[in-house]
Amino acid sequence: MDLIDPTTSTRLPPDSIQRILFLSPTVHVYNPPPPASSKGHIAASWTSPVSRQIFTARLRILETAIPTPQGGEKLKADILLEDPKTGELFAAAPYTTPAVVEQVADSSRFFAVRVQDPSGRKAGLGIGFEERSDAFDFSVALQEIRKTLGLDVVAGDPRRPAKKDADASKVERDFSLKEGQTITVNLGGKTGKGRRSLGASSSGGGSESSSGGGFSLPPPPNAQAGFLPPPPSAQDVKAQKRLSQTQTPPAPGSIGDLGFDDGEFGEFQ
């Protein structure tokens, strides 16, 4: 079976391998306005006062391994937005840098995605997951891709130590005692006892003298105070969510009409 690169519609070499790293059958696609501030995208502006939703898609993250003439392989990953019924490609985002996907400032379930057509033209789309767990899995999948492709640390990244500094950290240092040097260790004590002296001799051996004494650790301060109450259990959270759903149904025209449930965490706050 011939494999096709979905971003270019070209046939891949016979030894190529493709695998799906993430799949979500329902993702809402939006035409987001430009960010209004340095905070980045705000998902609330995509849904109100007028919804900017343009499509409901299936989202896949596809990893492709393409063999190279040198005997190795080239890895690439693409985020695909497809028609959930026909599988036809709606938009694709080659994941070549972490900036391709940005989480919005006011929600854990919405992301801004930079898509690209085969000619190289780019556009910005917004996507929203109905379930917070799907959004979390999507973020984890992207994190694993960055590790695989080496996108977490790029050339010139200030987080990468300079080569000179890295080499300097590898220099071995001699911390052994020289002849005639001693170390005095004060183990405490009310009368000054418990002092031990370690010495080094020319023969490499050491001598130890002690006048006795000992020490004990004091109890930690505020051992019984300052603890926070335990977090609610998963059963309590689910029960509270079901109660809020039955008591306050989403108003017509709100984000709840699309199946979104913000739960107790309060999206768009």
Buried (B, 14 or more C-beta within 10 A) or exposed (E): EEBEBBBEEEEBEEEBEBEEBBBBEBBBBBEBEEBEEEEEBBBBBBBEEEBBBEBBBBBBBBBBBBBEEEEEEEBBBBBBBBEBEEEEBBBBBBBBEBEBBBBBBBBBBBBBBBBBEEEEEEEBBBBBBBBBEBBEBBBEBBEBBBEEBEBEEEEEEEEEEEEEEEEEEEEEEEEEBEEEEEEEEEEEBEEEEBBBEBBBEEEEEEEEEEEEBEEEEEEEEEEEEEEEEEEEEEEEBEEEBEEBEEEEEBEEEEBBEBEBBBBEEEBBE
